[in-house]
Amino acid sequence: MKHLLSLIAELETAALNPIKTLKKTMDTSKKSAVGCFPYYTPDELVYAAGFIPVGLWGGQTDIKLADTYLQSFCCSIMRENMEQGMRGQYDFLSAIIIPTYCDTLKCICENWKVAVPQVPLIPMVYPQNRKIQAGIDYLVSEYKRVQEILEDLSGEKVTEESLASSFALYEEYRKAMREFTAMAVHYPITINAKTRQLIIKAAYFMDKKDYVPQLQELCRSLSALPYEKFAGKKVVMTGIMAEPAGLLDIFVQNNVAVAADDLADSSRQFRLESSRGNTVYEKMACRIADQCGCSLLFDAEKERGQLLVDLVKDTGSDGIVVAMMKFCDPEEFDYPIYKKELEAANIPILYLEIEQKMDSLEQIRTRVQSFIEMLG
């Protein structure tokens, strides 16, 4: 148990100190880093090109400079990223990759060139009709274009061997994450809501070849323990992310465990295995094509509602917590649709509107406590 707690503490510390963790990763690996904006970036290509891909998911910075380029009604993740870029906090990055899923991301691509010219920009356009062959072919061509830019930055060619090795590592990472999240539901005391999220988050700042063995060792240590009896409530979370960190502190304080998630910065990144395609590029493109239930990807069938219903049933959860990122249009458009499906399935819903930097969380605390009382 002592070894397990040590592993958990190490990953929690890595997540809570992203800059320190990343600098250590860069020093150890002797690699430079490329920043990856939300939501789906070709990390395998970044790694194969000799860089460490680092997740840029905002922060807790006071907005003072970003207002010059982004309106106050843009989502806080993008405003925080722009603010940190303008303050020079990303100057150590060799480049950043920005996929253009929403209007705000599209604006940032052009604004970044002027506001943060010292950090090269690699824009990416993902096809809306991603499931048809033309969409897959287009995405393959985008991956190859991005690879060429990364090669120019690194001064080295990405070989078939290096790309295959990188892809295999990231598939191993995604598999390890699926195993961890499946196991964590049985240990809601040791792996509480905040711990679960921090362990997942740590991966954004570490070399996957170092992170994966640690996570696998953590899972082995967990599996040696009996399942934990939990007297609290279990929920499934959906949304972009479960931040600020104080949000999950409220969950822990009120004995609420996260049994599963449909969060853009968590399970959406790794819940799908690359199951088809002949080349690495095709496998990467098909994984995007096969992704379902994500508000950022065109989903004609609107499968998210059923996905959430299944997660609640499979994990024996008591309800759904919607972490609605304020001003995130794609998420807001999805909500009325899956809300009806959850209500039809008699699944309780707690809707929380969040921003990364909030002056007070007391209203959220009250709503969480009321939700628990309602569940009985």
Summary of the structure (lengths in Angstrom):
residues: 376
radius of gyration: 20.0
end to end distance: 32.8
largest distance: 60.9
contacts: 1224
relative contact order: 0.13
helix: 54%
strand: 12%
